[in-house]
């Protein structure tokens, strides 16, 4: 069985990804910018990766701040 280790937050643009990162960091949530995985999009770009356990709080923080995003995807390993 594959374990969900990280969650990918896909955004509309690079600028949005940077905004997501800033908002999450300001809320004390550690995240990082990574290239968008090929299985999510063939477009070039960056997205935000966060540990799965912090995803519900991250989504709440982004919604509260009015920051939009395209979707949230589980990144399974194992």
Backbone bond lengths (Angstrom), bond angles and torsions (degrees), N, CA, C in turn:
res aa  C-N    CA-C-N  psi(-1)  N-CA   C-N-CA  omega(-1)  CA-C   N-CA-C  phi
1 X - - - 1.438 - - 1.528 109.09 -
2 X 1.310 115.29 137.61 1.457 119.78 179.83 1.524 109.98 -85.13
3 X 1.316 114.70 141.04 1.458 122.19 -179.24 1.527 109.23 -100.57
4 X 1.326 117.00 139.07 1.460 121.45 176.21 1.522 107.28 -85.40
5 X 1.309 115.91 113.29 1.460 121.23 -177.45 1.526 111.50 -103.25
6 X 1.331 115.36 -39.40 1.456 120.55 -178.01 1.529 109.96 -131.54
7 X 1.311 113.62 162.51 1.456 121.46 173.95 1.520 106.87 -123.62
8 X 1.318 115.44 139.00 1.456 122.51 178.43 1.522 108.07 -103.61
9 X 1.322 116.63 128.85 1.462 121.59 174.62 1.522 106.49 -105.81
10 X 1.318 114.59 111.46 1.461 121.52 -178.64 1.527 108.65 -90.84
11 X 1.315 115.84 134.02 1.467 120.79 -176.86 1.527 110.63 -118.85
12 X 1.320 115.18 175.09 1.466 121.53 -177.30 1.523 113.14 -78.65
13 X 1.327 116.56 -22.64 1.460 120.23 -177.70 1.520 110.04 -161.97
14 X 1.307 114.80 170.84 1.466 120.29 176.92 1.523 110.36 -61.03
15 X 1.324 116.26 -40.73 1.466 120.51 178.76 1.520 112.00 -59.98
16 X 1.331 116.38 -40.92 1.461 120.44 177.94 1.534 110.82 -65.37
17 X 1.324 117.10 -39.50 1.464 120.84 179.34 1.527 110.28 -62.15
18 X 1.311 116.67 -41.64 1.461 120.75 178.93 1.526 109.92 -65.23
19 X 1.319 116.96 -38.81 1.470 121.37 177.47 1.534 110.42 -63.76
20 X 1.336 117.02 -44.27 1.467 121.31 177.78 1.529 109.58 -58.32
21 X 1.320 116.43 -46.66 1.463 120.56 -179.87 1.529 110.85 -58.69
22 X 1.322 117.66 -45.81 1.463 121.29 -178.86 1.522 111.62 -62.90
23 X 1.331 116.98 -44.24 1.470 120.96 -179.23 1.526 110.53 -64.29
24 X 1.326 116.83 -44.45 1.461 119.96 -179.46 1.528 111.39 -66.26
25 X 1.320 117.36 -42.69 1.469 120.40 177.90 1.527 111.03 -62.24
26 X 1.335 116.94 -40.57 1.466 120.78 178.63 1.523 111.40 -63.55
27 X 1.333 116.60 -28.07 1.467 121.35 178.32 1.527 111.83 -86.58
28 X 1.324 116.98 2.92 1.452 121.18 178.15 1.525 114.17 83.50
29 X 1.333 116.42 17.33 1.464 121.24 179.45 1.528 109.08 -102.35
30 X 1.303 115.70 121.45 1.457 121.08 -179.92 1.529 109.70 -77.38
31 X 1.315 116.07 130.45 1.462 121.81 178.38 1.519 107.86 -150.40
32 X 1.341 115.35 171.07 1.460 117.53 176.31 1.519 110.21 -145.83
33 X 1.318 114.02 153.10 1.463 121.32 176.04 1.521 108.00 -84.71
34 X 1.318 116.37 132.91 1.461 121.73 178.28 1.527 108.86 -137.20
35 X 1.328 118.03 161.18 1.463 119.68 173.44 1.536 109.94 -63.27
36 X 1.308 116.62 144.96 1.463 120.29 177.98 1.528 108.72 -63.79
37 X 1.339 117.40 124.73 1.473 119.38 178.50 1.531 111.28 -60.55
38 X 1.309 116.94 142.20 1.473 122.71 -177.99 1.522 113.02 -57.74
39 X 1.345 117.46 -32.32 1.459 119.28 -178.39 1.532 112.32 -71.64
40 X 1.340 117.45 -12.21 1.463 120.30 177.68 1.521 112.29 -97.35
41 X 1.334 116.46 -36.23 1.458 119.86 -177.90 1.527 109.73 -161.50
42 X 1.301 115.61 142.94 1.461 119.67 176.53 1.526 111.22 -86.84
43 X 1.336 116.44 -8.58 1.458 120.88 177.54 1.517 110.56 -71.88
44 X 1.306 115.58 150.14 1.457 119.87 173.02 1.519 107.97 -74.40
45 X 1.291 116.60 154.51 1.447 119.28 177.03 1.509 111.81 153.78
46 X 1.314 114.07 -178.49 1.449 120.01 178.51 1.520 109.51 -123.29
47 X 1.315 114.31 158.85 1.450 121.58 177.39 1.521 107.22 -139.65
48 X 1.313 115.86 -179.25 1.455 120.80 -177.88 1.526 108.89 -113.94
49 X 1.315 115.81 132.69 1.463 121.50 178.62 1.525 108.06 -112.70
50 X 1.336 115.62 134.42 1.453 121.17 179.25 1.523 108.19 -139.17
51 X 1.315 117.25 151.87 1.458 120.05 177.91 1.525 108.97 -62.63
52 X 1.321 115.81 139.17 1.465 122.10 -174.31 1.518 113.32 -55.59
53 X 1.306 117.32 -37.27 1.466 120.05 -177.05 1.530 112.60 -64.48
54 X 1.333 117.41 -22.57 1.458 120.95 -179.28 1.534 113.08 -97.09
55 X 1.314 117.77 -1.46 1.463 121.70 -175.91 1.530 113.69 -58.52
56 X 1.335 120.01 -48.36 1.469 118.30 -179.41 1.532 112.67 -57.93
57 X 1.325 116.88 -41.91 1.468 119.70 178.45 1.525 110.87 -66.96
58 X 1.334 116.94 -40.25 1.464 121.06 179.64 1.521 110.97 -60.97
59 X 1.314 116.79 -44.70 1.465 120.74 180.00 1.524 110.32 -62.90
60 X 1.324 116.48 -42.75 1.464 120.56 178.73 1.527 111.24 -62.36
61 X 1.332 116.75 -42.90 1.462 121.74 179.55 1.529 110.25 -62.22
62 X 1.330 116.77 -44.45 1.469 120.37 -179.21 1.528 111.10 -64.64
63 X 1.322 116.99 -43.57 1.469 120.26 179.35 1.521 110.83 -63.81
64 X 1.320 116.53 -42.02 1.462 120.82 179.16 1.527 111.43 -62.81
65 X 1.332 116.38 -35.43 1.466 121.47 179.94 1.530 112.31 -82.71
66 X 1.332 117.26 -5.88 1.462 120.70 -179.76 1.516 113.59 75.22
67 X 1.325 116.37 23.43 1.463 121.12 -179.62 1.528 108.62 -91.98
68 X 1.326 116.28 123.45 1.462 120.33 -177.73 1.529 111.00 -90.41
69 X 1.327 114.52 155.53 1.457 121.49 176.37 1.516 108.18 -150.94
70 X 1.331 116.78 158.73 1.464 121.99 -177.31 1.512 112.73 -76.51
71 X 1.318 116.82 -42.30 1.454 119.51 -176.99 1.509 112.46 -175.91
72 X 1.326 114.22 169.04 1.456 121.89 179.58 1.527 106.70 -125.51
73 X 1.322 116.70 127.01 1.455 122.07 -174.38 1.522 110.70 -128.58
74 X 1.317 115.47 138.15 1.453 120.73 176.91 1.518 110.22 -77.67
75 X 1.306 115.99 139.54 1.473 121.90 176.32 1.519 106.62 -111.04
76 X 1.318 116.49 105.35 1.469 121.79 -175.05 1.515 110.84 -92.60
77 X 1.328 115.16 144.16 1.463 121.39 177.82 1.516 108.80 -129.14
78 X 1.320 115.05 157.72 1.463 120.03 175.74 1.465 115.35 102.10
